[in-house]
Amino acid sequence: MKSSQSYGKELILDLHNCDPKMFKRKAIKKYLIELCKLIKMNRCKLYWWDDYGLPKNERQTEPHLKGTSAVQFILTSNIVIHTLDLMGNVYINVFSCKDF
């Protein structure tokens, strides 16, 4: 039987009591740029999901829904961030076939 080889590494962070002022697109993008430099990953496309540009009456108000999500594709996979503004929480997932 051929031995199985593992591909990919994953880091999951569950952060609490964070400063929600840092949950804006500009700050998140800066974080992603710095993180990719630090772990030596090549950034590709960045996608956002949030209430940006929506009328106030259409924005999320539930604590577990109000926030920003970003997917930063990297050459070897992706980095995903979810913020919960009203709770001060951030969830980060880094997955890559390249060591970091």
Secondary structure in CASP SS format (residue, H / E / C, confidence):
PFRMAT SS
TARGET T0000
AUTHOR 0000-0000-0000
METHOD secondary structure of the structure
MODEL  1
M C 1.00
K C 1.00
S C 1.00
S C 1.00
Q C 1.00
S C 1.00
Y C 1.00
G C 1.00
K E 1.00
E E 1.00
L E 1.00
I E 1.00
L E 1.00
D E 1.00
L E 1.00
H C 1.00
N C 1.00
C C 1.00
D C 1.00
P H 1.00
K H 1.00
M H 1.00
F H 1.00
K C 1.00
R H 1.00
K H 1.00
A H 1.00
I H 1.00
K H 1.00
K H 1.00
Y H 1.00
L H 1.00
I H 1.00
E H 1.00
L H 1.00
C H 1.00
K H 1.00
L H 1.00
I C 1.00
K C 1.00
M C 1.00
N C 1.00
R E 1.00
C E 1.00
K E 1.00
L E 1.00
Y E 1.00
W E 1.00
W E 1.00
D C 1.00
D C 1.00
Y C 1.00
G C 1.00
L C 1.00
P C 1.00
K H 1.00
N H 1.00
E H 1.00
R C 1.00
Q C 1.00
T C 1.00
E C 1.00
P C 1.00
H C 1.00
L C 1.00
K C 1.00
G C 1.00
T C 1.00
S E 1.00
A E 1.00
V E 1.00
Q E 1.00
F E 1.00
I E 1.00
L C 1.00
T C 1.00
S E 1.00
N E 1.00
I E 1.00
V E 1.00
I E 1.00
H E 1.00
T E 1.00
L E 1.00
D C 1.00
L C 1.00
M C 1.00
G C 1.00
N E 1.00
V E 1.00
Y E 1.00
I E 1.00
N E 1.00
V E 1.00
F E 1.00
S E 1.00
C C 1.00
K C 1.00
D C 1.00
F C 1.00
END
